[in-house]
Structures are given as structure tokens and as C-alpha cells.
């Protein structure tokens, strides 16, 4: 569904921009000798605004009031960047189209569409910082901005290449049909931009474990007369892991979300070197394997029965692919054996926890 919405937003925005440009050129007669200077800004603005709005409302589909409250700054940025890039690309196109220079039309068109696509990528990536708490991580923000620019620029160049291939059969059509070249071309541009953003901006890049039952804070959790080295409490390995709240503490408390890395393998257990250390668990309870767009829980073959997923006891050592909102329950150990009377520790797994207001 997310992909369809992005593609629909891209196509709609491109065609709206093209129609607005035609309104200025044909009905109002503005700058008719220089059509690119009018048409390119209209399309760049429409695409930038459309893709930014689409990302905001898709990220919080059940909170329209919240979306409208935070749309002002992203909208102004999208308008400014679209206008600037459109004017630059239109001006360069008019210069290169001059008979004295004689640059091939496909090269000029590709360059103009590259400016449009890159401006949309900058607008989408830059305005993301006003949409989510995740942008507070500078490394993540830079990565997202670069990914948006690269994906949008690549999509615009591919759209230009595809359009040039399609122009061959269109050129052989009757004269009255050749006017459809431009809207078809910009439709392709909007479609590929929407497809590129739907892939590159998927919300499943980041994952988290939110601590629940078993991590309640009590006054006796820490003995003030003990040294930190001698205290035993649920904790995370830093700097590999950190809390979304950017707390410098390593102690796991109820309500805190542990931000997981993009990829790698994490160990859960009571061993001192466990990445997520919980004293009451077996030394090695399970592994969390973080892969591209997916997370797999691999129970320890000796203690798989001490784990529950959504209230169902794990019955084998088979790896389990986790889904958004899965509840993971780890049973601790009693004096004799691991059973249902043992202490329990619960996490909720999120793979979209850093979306706006998640």
C-alpha cells in the first residue's frame, strides 16, 4: 500500500505541475518564448510539495491534526527548493537550447530533469528532520538526506532515459497525438520518483525493543554501598546500543526503548558479555539477528522453552522472524529449573518506532 501511495502521489504531483505550467503558458501567456523557465519550476514545486506531504501523512495516517500542525515549515522548504531548482534547470535548458550552442535535446532534458529530481530529494530529505525524533541523530539524518538525494537523482535520470526511448514510437504517431509527449514524460518522472522514495524511505530501517514487565524501577534495585562493578541489573552494552531518549545510563528500565543497530547480531542473556544483559536469564538465552529490512530471533537450543512470542511458548529452536509490535517474553531461572513461576522480562519489538510520534 505504501508503494502505491508513493507512486500515485508522484504521478499526480507531476501532472498537476504540468497543467499549472500550461495554464501560465497558454491561458495567461506568461513567458511563452521561454517555456522551460515556466514549466520546470511548476513541476519541481509540485513534485517537491507532493512528495513531502505524502511522506508526512503516510507516516501518521491516523493523526491528521498532528500532520497539519507540523506541515508549515516542510511546505515552505519544499516550495523554496522547488522554485529555485526549477528556475535553475529552466534557465540552463534555455541557454543550452540556443542554436549557437546546439546541445542535443536528450542531454538538455536529462540535465533539467536531474535538477528537478535532486531538488525533490533535497526537500524530502531535509524536511524529514521536522517529522520525526529520529532526525535528532545527526548520523541518521545525514544518511537519510543522502539516500533521498541519490535515489531521486537516479530516478530522474532513468526517467529521462526511458522517455527518450519512448519518444521514438511517439514521433511516428499522427501530429495531433505528439502533444502527449510532455505529459507522458513527466508522468514517467513522477512515477519513478514515487517508486524510488517508497523503496529508499521505508520505515523499517530501524528497530527497537521497548522494555515492559520485569524492568520496573524499585528503591532496592541498587545498593548505594556497592560499587558499580559489583551491582547486577538489566543493562545494555554501550556504545553499541543506546536508548532512544539519548540517556547516558546503561540500565534498562520499564518504558525505555533500546535502539538497535542497522545490522549485526546481539546476544541476550545473563553472561557478563551479553549485549543485552539480564541477570535472571540463562547465560545465553537468544540471539537477535538484524538484517536488511528484517529481524530474526534465534533461541538458544538449550533454553528455547524459556521464551514466548505474543503469549505462545516457543516450541523449538527454529529462528523466528519478528514483526512490528511482537511481544517477547523471557523467563528467568528459579532455584531448580526454568518454569512459569520464574521472573519474566518483556520487550515489545518495533521496526517503525522512530516514525513521527510513534
TIZATI-191882 format. One record per atom (N, C-alpha, C): residue in one letter; x, y, z. Coordinates in steps of 0.02 Angstrom, whole numbers, padded with zeros to 5 digits, always signed. Layout:
TIZATI-191882
aXYZ ...
//
This chain:
TIZATI-191882
x+00041-00060+00000 x+00000+00000+00000 x+00043+00063+00000 x+00097+00062+00040 x+00142+00120+00043 x+00171+00136-00026 x+00191+00084-00062 x+00220+00094-00129 x+00168+00124-00176 x+00107+00099-00175 x+00054+00125-00218 x+00041+00199-00204 x+00040+00217-00139 x+00026+00287-00121 x+00083+00333-00145 x+00145+00309-00139 x+00201+00349-00163 x+00198+00358-00239 x+00184+00305-00274 x+00180+00309-00348 x+00123+00355-00368 x+00065+00347-00335 x+00007+00390-00351 x+00022+00463-00337 x+00057+00476-00281 x+00075+00545-00264 x+00123+00573-00316 x+00171+00533-00338 x+00219+00557-00388 x+00186+00573-00454 x+00143+00528-00478 x+00108+00539-00542 x+00063+00600-00538 x+00023+00604-00484 x-00024+00659-00476 x+00012+00726-00471 x+00065+00729-00432 x+00102+00791-00423 x+00133+00814-00489 x+00162+00767-00527 x+00193+00785-00591 x+00142+00813-00640 x+00084+00781-00644 x+00033+00804-00692 x+00001+00870-00669 x-00006+00879-00604 x-00032+00943-00579 x+00017+00999-00597 x+00081+00987-00586 x+00132+01038-00604 x+00132+01053-00678 x+00125+01002-00719 x+00124+01013-00792 x+00063+01054-00812 x+00005+01039-00784 x-00056+01076-00800 x-00053+01149-00777 x-00023+01160-00718 x-00014+01229-00695 x+00032+01267-00742 x+00085+01234-00764 x+00131+01265-00812 x+00096+01283-00877 x+00053+01238-00902 x+00016+01252-00963 x-00033+01310-00954 x-00060+01316-00894 x-00105+01372-00879 x-00068+01439-00886 x-00007+01441-00858 x+00032+01502-00863 x+00053+01516-00935 x+00071+01464-00972 x+00098+01473-01039 x+00044+01488-01090 x-00009+01450-01090 x-00060+01456-01143 x-00116+01503-01125 x-00144+01497-01065 x-00201+01539-01047 x-00180+01610-01027 x-00125+01615-00989 x-00103+01681-00966 x-00049+01711-01011 x-00018+01669-01053 x+00032+01694-01100 x+00095+01720-01067 x+00115+01690-01011 x+00175+01712-00974 x+00237+01677-01002 x+00285+01717-01026 x+00350+01692-01049 x+00342+01635-01100 x+00298+01643-01148 x+00288+01591-01198 x+00352+01575-01238 x+00395+01625-01252 x+00457+01608-01289 x+00506+01565-01248 x+00496+01563-01183 x+00542+01525-01139 x+00502+01476-01097 x+00474+01425-01127 x+00427+01380-01090 x+00460+01343-01032 x+00523+01324-01039 x+00555+01286-00984 x+00561+01327-00920 x+00569+01393-00926 x+00576+01435-00867 x+00510+01437-00827 x+00455+01424-00861 x+00390+01422-00827 x+00372+01350-00807 x+00383+01304-00853 x+00360+01235-00842 x+00401+01199-00789 x+00467+01205-00791 x+00509+01168-00743 x+00498+01189-00670 x+00492+01255-00655 x+00478+01273-00585 x+00411+01246-00561 x+00360+01248-00605 x+00294+01222-00585 x+00297+01148-00568 x+00332+01110-00609 x+00336+01038-00597 x+00380+01023-00537 x+00436+01058-00529 x+00480+01047-00472 x+00445+01064-00406 x+00409+01119-00404 x+00372+01138-00343 x+00318+01086-00328 x+00280+01067-00379 x+00225+01020-00369 x+00251+00952-00344 x+00305+00928-00373 x+00333+00864-00352 x+00362+00868-00282 x+00399+00922-00267 x+00429+00928-00200 x+00375+00932-00147 x+00324+00974-00159 x+00270+00981-00110 x+00231+00915-00103 x+00216+00884-00160 x+00177+00822-00159 x+00212+00766-00122 x+00277+00757-00133 x+00313+00702-00101 x+00323+00715-00027 x+00335+00779-00008 x+00342+00795+00063 x+00277+00784+00100 x+00222+00808+00072 x+00156+00798+00104 x+00139+00724+00108 x+00155+00688+00055 x+00140+00616+00055 x+00177+00580+00111 x+00241+00597+00120 x+00280+00565+00173 x+00253+00582+00242 x+00233+00644+00252 x+00207+00665+00317 x+00142+00628+00334 x+00096+00625+00287 x+00031+00594+00302 x+00034+00518+00303 x+00080+00488+00265 x+00087+00416+00268 x+00118+00395+00335 x+00164+00436+00361 x+00197+00420+00424 x+00149+00422+00483 x+00099+00466+00481 x+00050+00471+00535 x-00020+00472+00506 x-00042+00416+00476 x-00107+00415+00442 x-00167+00424+00488 x-00160+00407+00551 x-00216+00411+00598 x-00216+00476+00638 x-00170+00521+00623 x-00165+00584+00660 x-00162+00643+00612 x-00216+00656+00577 x-00216+00711+00528 x-00204+00779+00559 x-00230+00791+00620 x-00220+00856+00652 x-00146+00868+00666 x-00111+00815+00688 x-00039+00820+00700 x-00003+00835+00635 x-00023+00804+00581 x+00009+00815+00516 x+00001+00888+00494 x-00059+00916+00502 x-00071+00985+00482 x-00032+01034+00525 x-00020+01017+00588 x+00016+01062+00632 x+00090+01067+00613 x+00119+01014+00589 x+00190+01014+00575 x+00207+01021+00501 x+00157+01038+00460 x+00168+01039+00388 x+00194+01107+00364 x+00189+01159+00404 x+00204+01227+00381 x+00277+01234+00359 x+00324+01217+00402 x+00395+01226+00385 x+00416+01181+00327 x+00400+01115+00328 x+00417+01073+00270 x+00387+01098+00205 x+00326+01126+00208 x+00294+01151+00148 x+00332+01212+00120 x+00353+01257+00162 x+00390+01316+00140 x+00458+01296+00110 x+00491+01247+00142 x+00556+01224+00116 x+00547+01192+00048 x+00495+01150+00041 x+00482+01118-00023 x+00467+01169-00078 x+00428+01221-00061 x+00413+01273-00110 x+00476+01310-00132 x+00518+01328-00083 x+00579+01365-00098 x+00627+01325-00140 x+00640+01264-00120 x+00687+01222-00157 x+00661+01206-00227 x+00596+01192-00232 x+00568+01177-00298 x+00572+01236-00345 x+00557+01295-00318 x+00561+01355-00360 x+00633+01369-00383 x+00680+01364-00336 x+00750+01377-00353 x+00776+01328-00404 x+00765+01263-00392 x+00789+01212-00438 x+00755+01218-00506 x+00690+01233-00505 x+00654+01240-00568 x+00680+01298-00610 x+00693+01354-00578 x+00719+01411-00614 x+00789+01398-00642 x+00831+01364-00601 x+00899+01348-00624 x+00896+01300-00684 x+00857+01247-00677 x+00853+01198-00732 x+00821+01228-00794 x+00769+01269-00784 x+00738+01302-00842 x+00785+01351-00876 x+00822+01390-00836 x+00869+01438-00865 x+00925+01404-00903 x+00954+01350-00873 x+01007+01314-00907 x+00981+01282-00971 x+00920+01256-00970 x+00891+01225-01029 x+00883+01276-01086 x+00859+01335-01069 x+00851+01386-01120 x+00918+01406-01151 x+00969+01410-01110 x+01036+01427-01135 x+01062+01372-01181 x+01055+01310-01160 x+01082+01254-01199 x+01041+01241-01262 x+00977+01263-01263 x+00936+01254-01322 x+00951+01307-01376 x+00991+01357-01359 x+01006+01410-01406 x+01042+01381-01468 x+01023+01402-01527 x+01053+01373-01588 x+01128+01381-01591 x+01155+01431-01559 x+01228+01442-01562 x+01266+01389-01523 x+01234+01358-01476 x+01268+01307-01435 x+01255+01237-01461 x+01192+01223-01480 x+01173+01160-01512 x+01189+01098-01470 x+01168+01098-01408 x+01174+01038-01366 x+01116+00992-01382 x+01127+00927-01391 x+01073+00881-01407 x+01015+00886-01356 x+00954+00882-01382 x+00895+00889-01339 x+00893+00837-01283 x+00909+00773-01296 x+00907+00724-01240 x+00954+00742-01183 x+01012+00771-01199 x+01059+00791-01146 x+01031+00848-01105 x+01001+00897-01139 x+00972+00954-01104 x+00914+00932-01060 x+00871+00889-01087 x+00814+00865-01049 x+00837+00825-00988 x+00887+00783-00997 x+00911+00742-00941 x+00940+00787-00886 x+00976+00839-00906 x+01005+00884-00857 x+00950+00922-00819 x+00899+00944-00855 x+00844+00979-00822 x+00806+00934-00774 x+00792+00873-00794 x+00757+00826-00750 x+00800+00807-00690 x+00866+00806-00701 x+00911+00791-00644 x+00905+00845-00591 x+00902+00908-00612 x+00894+00963-00564 x+00827+00956-00528 x+00774+00939-00564 x+00709+00932-00533 x+00709+00875-00482 x+00736+00817-00502 x+00737+00759-00458 x+00779+00772-00396 x+00837+00803-00404 x+00880+00815-00347 x+00848+00865-00299 x+00812+00915-00325 x+00778+00962-00281 x+00723+00928-00241 x+00688+00882-00272 x+00636+00844-00236 x+00669+00801-00181 x+00726+00771-00198 x+00762+00731-00148 x+00787+00772-00090 x+00813+00832-00104 x+00836+00876-00050 x+00778+00898-00006 x+00722+00916-00038 x+00664+00938+00000 x+00637+00882+00044 x+00632+00822+00017 x+00605+00766+00056 x+00652+00748+00113 x+00717+00746+00098 x+00765+00726+00149 x+00774+00779+00202 x+00776+00842+00183 x+00788+00897+00230 x+00728+00907+00276 x+00667+00905+00249 x+00608+00916+00290 x+00594+00858+00337 x+00627+00802+00327 x+00617+00744+00370 x+00635+00760+00443 x+00679+00807+00453 x+00701+00824+00520 x+00645+00855+00561 x+00592+00881+00529 x+00535+00908+00564 x+00479+00856+00574 x+00491+00796+00551 x+00438+00745+00553 x+00449+00692+00606 x+00510+00683+00630 x+00524+00626+00673 x+00580+00641+00722 x+00576+00610+00780 x+00629+00617+00830 x+00693+00583+00807 x+00689+00538+00758 x+00748+00502+00735 x+00799+00549+00705 x+00775+00606+00677 x+00821+00653+00646 x+00866+00687+00696 x+00852+00677+00761 x+00898+00704+00812 x+00966+00670+00810 x+00968+00610+00782 x+01032+00575+00771 x+01063+00602+00707 x+01116+00642+00713 x+01145+00675+00654 x+01168+00626+00602 x+01196+00570+00624 x+01220+00520+00576 x+01161+00492+00536 x+01106+00477+00571 x+01047+00451+00537 x+01017+00503+00490 x+01016+00566+00512 x+00989+00620+00470 x+01030+00627+00406 x+01096+00628+00412 x+01138+00634+00352 x+01128+00575+00305 x+01122+00516+00334 x+01112+00456+00293 x+01047+00460+00255 x+00994+00482+00290 x+00929+00488+00257 x+00930+00541+00203 x+00961+00598+00216 x+00965+00652+00166 x+01003+00629+00104 x+01060+00597+00114 x+01099+00572+00058 x+01060+00520+00018 x+01025+00476+00053 x+00987+00424+00019 x+00931+00454-00022 x+00897+00505+00004 x+00843+00537-00032 x+00869+00571-00096 x+00925+00606-00090 x+00953+00642-00148 x+00976+00592-00201 x+01012+00540-00180 x+01038+00491-00228 x+00981+00454-00263 x+00932+00432-00225 x+00876+00394-00255 x+00836+00437-00302 x+00822+00501-00283 x+00783+00545-00326 x+00822+00563-00389 x+00886+00577-00383 x+00927+00594-00441 x+00932+00535-00489 x+00942+00476-00462 x+00946+00416-00505 x+00880+00403-00540 x+00825+00412-00504 x+00759+00401-00534 x+00746+00450-00590 x+00766+00514-00581 x+00754+00564-00633 x+00796+00551-00696 x+00858+00529-00686 x+00900+00512-00745 x+00872+00451-00782 x+00850+00402-00744 x+00821+00342-00776 x+00756+00360-00812 x+00717+00405-00782 x+00655+00428-00815 x+00670+00463-00880 x+00722+00505-00881 x+00741+00540-00942 x+00763+00490-00997 x+00802+00440-00977 x+00823+00389-01025 x+00764+00350-01052 x+00719+00330-01008 x+00660+00292-01029 x+00616+00334-01075 x+00609+00398-01060 x+00568+00441-01102 x+00597+00449-01172 x+00664+00455-01177 x+00695+00461-01242 x+00682+00398-01284 x+00681+00341-01252 x+00666+00279-01288 x+00594+00276-01312 x+00549+00304-01270 x+00479+00304-01289 x+00462+00357-01341 x+00503+00407-01348 x+00490+00460-01396 x+00495+00435-01468 x+00531+00382-01478 x+00539+00356-01547 x+00473+00334-01576 x+00435+00290-01542 x+00369+00272-01571 x+00320+00330-01568 x+00325+00374-01519 x+00280+00432-01516 x+00290+00479-01574 x+00353+00485-01596 x+00367+00529-01652 x+00337+00505-01717 x+00322+00441-01722 x+00292+00414-01783 x+00216+00418-01782 x+00187+00440-01727 x+00114+00445-01721 x+00090+00507-01759 x+00024+00509-01773 x-00004+00569-01805 x+00011+00632-01766 x+00012+00689-01800 x+00033+00753-01770 x-00009+00771-01710 x-00075+00756-01712 x-00119+00775-01657 x-00103+00737-01592 x-00068+00681-01596 x-00051+00642-01537 x+00017+00660-01508 x+00057+00698-01545 x+00125+00712-01523 x+00127+00760-01464 x+00073+00796-01453 x+00070+00841-01396 x+00068+00805-01330 x+00057+00739-01333 x+00054+00700-01271 x+00123+00681-01246 x+00175+00699-01283 x+00242+00680-01262 x+00261+00708-01194 x+00251+00772-01184 x+00271+00804-01121 x+00235+00775-01060 x+00168+00773-01061 x+00135+00744-01002 x+00153+00672-00989 x+00164+00633-01042 x+00186+00564-01032 x+00255+00562-01000 x+00299+00606-01024 x+00366+00608-00995 x+00366+00626-00921 x+00328+00678-00903 x+00327+00697-00833 x+00288+00647-00790 x+00241+00611-00821 x+00207+00557-00784 x+00258+00503-00766 x+00302+00486-00814 x+00354+00437-00800 x+00401+00461-00745 x+00418+00526-00748 x+00462+00555-00697 x+00430+00549-00628 x+00367+00568-00622 x+00333+00564-00557 x+00326+00492-00533 x+00312+00447-00579 x+00305+00376-00560 x+00370+00348-00531 x+00425+00361-00566 x+00489+00334-00543 x+00514+00368-00479 x+00499+00433-00471 x+00517+00466-00408 x+00477+00435-00350 x+00412+00424-00360 x+00372+00393-00308 x+00397+00323-00291 x+00414+00285-00342 x+00440+00217-00330 x+00506+00219-00293 x+00550+00266-00311 x+00615+00272-00278 x+00607+00290-00205 x+00563+00337-00189 x+00553+00356-00119 x+00519+00301-00079 x+00475+00263-00110 x+00442+00209-00073 x+00492+00155-00052 x+00545+00147-00092 x+00596+00097-00075 x+00648+00125-00027 x+00673+00185-00042 x+00728+00212-00002 x+00706+00238+00066 x+00643+00259+00072 x+00620+00289+00135 x+00574+00243+00174 x+00581+00178+00164 x+00542+00131+00203 x+00556+00141+00277 x+00504+00136+00320 x+00514+00148+00392 x+00544+00089+00428 x+00563+00037+00393 x+00587-00023+00427 x+00663-00027+00433 x+00697+00030+00422 x+00770+00028+00427 x+00792+00020+00500 x+00753+00048+00547 x+00774+00048+00617 x+00728+00004+00658 x+00754-00024+00710 x+00715-00068+00753 x+00730-00051+00826 x+00684-00072+00871 x+00694-00058+00942 x+00659-00110+00983 x+00682-00118+01045 x+00649-00159+01095 x+00628-00113+01152 x+00563-00109+01164 x+00537-00067+01218 x+00528-00110+01280 x+00560-00091+01335 x+00558-00130+01396 x+00490-00124+01430 x+00464-00181+01454 x+00399-00182+01487 x+00403-00216+01555 x+00360-00265+01566 x+00357-00301+01629 x+00425-00332+01647 x+00443-00325+01710 x+00505-00354+01735 x+00560-00302+01743 x+00550-00243+01713 x+00601-00191+01717 x+00577-00131+01759 x+00529-00144+01803 x+00503-00090+01845 x+00558-00065+01891 x+00558+00000+01903 x+00607+00031+01947 x+00584+00025+02020 x+00628+00001+02063 x+00614-00002+02135 x+00671+00030+02173 x+00658+00048+02235 x+00708+00082+02275 x+00766+00036+02292 x+00754-00029+02290 x+00806-00076+02310 x+00844-00105+02251 x+00833-00075+02192 x+00867-00102+02133 x+00943-00097+02141 x+00967-00043+02169 x+01038-00034+02177 x+01055-00021+02249 x+01106-00053+02273 x+01130-00041+02340 x+01181+00015+02338 x+01168+00072+02371 x+01214+00128+02366 x+01283+00114+02394 x+01289+00060+02433 x+01354+00044+02464 x+01395-00003+02420 x+01365-00026+02364 x+01402-00069+02318 x+01434-00026+02264 x+01488-00051+02237 x+01519-00017+02180 x+01480-00035+02117 x+01488+00006+02065 x+01453-00007+02002 x+01472-00075+01975 x+01536-00093+01982 x+01559-00157+01953 x+01526-00216+01987 x+01508-00210+02052 x+01479-00266+02087 x+01404-00270+02081 x+01372-00217+02056 x+01299-00217+02050 x+01278-00259+01990 x+01220-00291+01996 x+01195-00332+01942 x+01123-00309+01926 x+01114-00283+01867 x+01048-00259+01847 x+01043-00264+01771 x+00982-00265+01744 x+00974-00267+01672 x+01007-00207+01639 x+01048-00219+01589 x+01085-00165+01558 x+01098-00179+01485 x+01121-00128+01450 x+01138-00134+01379 x+01212-00119+01370 x+01241-00147+01318 x+01311-00134+01303 x+01316-00068+01265 x+01352-00022+01291 x+01364+00042+01258 x+01435+00044+01231 x+01449+00076+01176 x+01404+00118+01136 x+01367+00081+01081 x+01373+00014+01079 x+01338-00024+01027 x+01263-00011+01029 x+01236-00009+01088 x+01164+00003+01097 x+01154+00068+01136 x+01097+00099+01126 x+01080+00159+01163 x+01005+00164+01168 x+00982+00206+01213 x+00910+00218+01221 x+00888+00275+01176 x+00826+00272+01152 x+00800+00324+01109 x+00801+00392+01144 x+00794+00391+01210 x+00793+00453+01249 x+00862+00484+01254 x+00913+00451+01223 x+00982+00475+01224 x+01011+00476+01295 x+00983+00436+01339 x+01009+00432+01407 x+01079+00402+01407 x+01122+00429+01449 x+01190+00404+01453 x+01194+00343+01499 x+01140+00328+01534 x+01139+00270+01578 x+01134+00207+01535 x+01156+00151+01564 x+01151+00087+01528 x+01099+00041+01559 x+01066+00064+01613 x+01017+00022+01647 x+00951+00021+01609 x+00923-00040+01600 x+00859-00047+01566 x+00803-00036+01617 x+00758+00010+01600 x+00701+00024+01643 x+00637+00021+01602 x+00582+00006+01635 x+00518+00000+01601 x+00501+00064+01564 x+00479+00057+01501 x+00461+00114+01460 x+00516+00140+01415 x+00578+00121+01428 x+00633+00143+01385 x+00638+00099+01323 x+00654+00130+01267 x+00662+00093+01204 x+00736+00088+01187 x+00759+00027+01175 x+00828+00015+01157 x+00833+00019+01081 x+00870+00067+01056 x+00880+00074+00984 x+00930+00022+00960 x+00910-00019+00913 x+00952-00073+00887 x+00990-00048+00825 x+01049-00076+00813 x+01088-00055+00754 x+01056-00078+00689 x+01082-00053+00633 x+01055-00071+00567 x+01064-00145+00552 x+01120-00173+00572 x+01134-00243+00557 x+01181-00270+00609 x+01186-00336+00611 x+01230-00369+00660 x+01191-00418+00702 x+01225-00448+00750 x+01194-00498+00794 x+01204-00477+00866 x+01149-00479+00905 x+01151-00461+00975 x+01134-00522+01018 x+01168-00528+01075 x+01155-00584+01120 x+01116-00560+01181 x+01065-00598+01200 x+01025-00584+01260 x+01038-00639+01310 x+01054-00621+01371 x+01067-00671+01423 x+01097-00639+01485 x+01118-00682+01531 x+01147-00657+01594 x+01223-00657+01593 x+01253-00679+01538 x+01325-00678+01533 x+01351-00606+01537 x+01408-00595+01569 x+01434-00527+01576 x+01445-00492+01509 x+01461-00531+01456 x+01474-00501+01392 x+01413-00499+01346 x+01353-00516+01373 x+01292-00513+01333 x+01278-00441+01314 x+01255-00430+01252 x+01241-00362+01230 x+01181-00332+01267 x+01131-00375+01281 x+01075-00356+01324 x+01079-00401+01385 x+01104-00374+01439 x+01119-00414+01499 x+01061-00412+01548 x+01032-00472+01562 x+00978-00478+01611 x+00997-00533+01660 x+01011-00517+01723 x+01041-00565+01770 x+01002-00630+01779 x+00935-00629+01779 x+00896-00689+01794 x+00890-00738+01736 x+00912-00719+01678 x+00905-00764+01620 x+00962-00814+01617 x+00956-00865+01573 x+01014-00908+01561 x+01073-00867+01535 x+01133-00895+01538 x+01192-00859+01514 x+01182-00836+01441 x+01152-00880+01403 x+01138-00863+01332 x+01066-00884+01319 x+01021-00836+01316 x+00950-00851+01306 x+00931-00852+01232 x+00954-00802+01195 x+00937-00798+01124 x+00981-00748+01089 x+00981-00749+01023 x+01015-00700+00982 x+00964-00662+00940 x+00977-00599+00930 x+00937-00559+00884 x+00981-00542+00824 x+00961-00568+00766 x+00999-00557+00704 x+00966-00502+00664 x+01000-00445+00660 x+00972-00386+00624 x+00996-00387+00552 x+00949-00394+00507 x+00964-00398+00436 x+00931-00340+00400 x+00946-00334+00335 x+00916-00280+00296 x+00841-00291+00291 x+00802-00245+00320 x+00729-00247+00320 x+00701-00310+00353 x+00734-00333+00405 x+00707-00391+00441 x+00748-00406+00503 x+00715-00435+00553 x+00747-00453+00616 x+00727-00524+00634 x+00776-00565+00652 x+00763-00636+00667 x+00786-00651+00738 x+00741-00682+00777 x+00758-00705+00844 x+00777-00778+00841 x+00838-00794+00864 x+00862-00863+00863 x+00871-00887+00935 x+00826-00929+00960 x+00831-00953+01029 x+00891-00999+01038 x+00919-00999+01099 x+00970-01047+01116 x+00938-01117+01116 x+00966-01165+01080 x+00935-01231+01077 x+00923-01263+01145 x+00962-01245+01196 x+00954-01274+01263 x+00897-01242+01302 x+00880-01179+01285 x+00832-01144+01327 x+00777-01110+01286 x+00759-01139+01228 x+00708-01108+01186 x+00641-01105+01222 x+00628-01153+01269 x+00563-01156+01303 x+00555-01101+01354 x+00606-01061+01366 x+00601-01006+01414 x+00579-00941+01379 x+00558-00946+01316 x+00541-00886+01277 x+00469-00893+01252 x+00433-00838+01254 x+00366-00834+01225 x+00364-00777+01174 x+00326-00788+01121 x+00313-00737+01070 x+00238-00725+01067 x+00217-00666+01086 x+00145-00649+01087 x+00104-00698+01129 x+00133-00719+01185 x+00098-00763+01232 x+00104-00837+01216 x+00133-00855+01159 x+00141-00926+01141 x+00212-00948+01155 x+00218-01003+01192 x+00283-01029+01210 x+00319-01055+01148 x+00382-01038+01140 x+00422-01063+01084 x+00433-01138+01093 x+00419-01176+01041 x+00420-01249+01046 x+00480-01282+01013 x+00523-01242+00982 x+00582-01271+00950 x+00636-01216+00944 x+00694-01237+00921 x+00750-01191+00912 x+00748-01155+00845 x+00694-01164+00807 x+00688-01134+00741 x+00689-01057+00746 x+00730-01024+00706 x+00731-00950+00707 x+00662-00921+00691 x+00646-00864+00722 x+00581-00833+00715 x+00590-00762+00687 x+00556-00748+00633 x+00558-00680+00605 x+00509-00636+00644 x+00535-00582+00672 x+00494-00538+00713 x+00456-00488+00670 x+00396-00472+00693 x+00353-00423+00660 x+00342-00364+00707 x+00322-00308+00677 x+00308-00248+00716 x+00256-00263+00770 x+00270-00241+00832 x+00226-00249+00890 x+00226-00319+00920 x+00272-00362+00900 x+00278-00428+00932 x+00300-00418+01005 x+00269-00458+01049 x+00287-00456+01120 x+00332-00516+01136 x+00393-00502+01160 x+00442-00554+01177 x+00445-00560+01253 x+00434-00620+01277 x+00437-00634+01349 x+00494-00683+01363 x+00539-00664+01408 x+00594-00707+01427 x+00584-00728+01500 x+00585-00794+01513 x+00577-00819+01581 x+00646-00828+01613 x+00650-00807+01675 x+00712-00816+01712 x+00717-00885+01742 x+00763-00893+01787 x+00775-00958+01817 x+00756-00957+01891 x+00729-01014+01914 x+00715-01023+01985 x+00772-01064+02015 x+00763-01085+02076 x+00817-01123+02109 x+00828-01191+02076 x+00775-01221+02050 x+00781-01289+02023 x+00782-01291+01947 x+00738-01252+01915 x+00732-01257+01843 x+00699-01194+01815 x+00696-01192+01750 x+00662-01136+01717 x+00588-01155+01709 x+00542-01116+01737 x+00471-01132+01732 x+00431-01068+01731 x+00365-01075+01731 x+00321-01018+01726 x+00318-00977+01791 x+00345-01003+01844 x+00347-00966+01908 x+00409-00921+01912 x+00452-00926+01863 x+00514-00887+01864 x+00498-00814+01847 x+00544-00769+01864 x+00535-00699+01845 x+00530-00692+01770 x+00491-00644+01747 x+00483-00634+01675 x+00506-00563+01656 x+00530-00557+01594 x+00552-00493+01567 x+00523-00487+01497 x+00487-00433+01486 x+00452-00424+01422 x+00480-00365+01383 x+00484-00375+01318 x+00500-00321+01271 x+00446-00319+01217 x+00435-00261+01190 x+00394-00254+01130 x+00440-00235+01073 x+00438-00274+01020 x+00482-00261+00962 x+00448-00212+00915 x+00485-00159+00896 x+00460-00111+00847 x+00510-00106+00790 x+00483-00103+00729 x+00527-00088+00673 x+00508-00022+00640 x+00463+00016+00671 x+00445+00082+00647 x+00441+00130+00707 x+00481+00117+00759 x+00473+00155+00821 x+00494+00227+00815 x+00531+00244+00763 x+00555+00313+00757 x+00514+00354+00708 x+00457+00328+00684 x+00413+00368+00644 x+00383+00424+00686 x+00354+00475+00657 x+00328+00531+00696 x+00280+00508+00750 x+00294+00529+00811 x+00252+00518+00869 x+00239+00444+00883 x+00281+00399+00858 x+00270+00328+00870 x+00280+00311+00943 
//
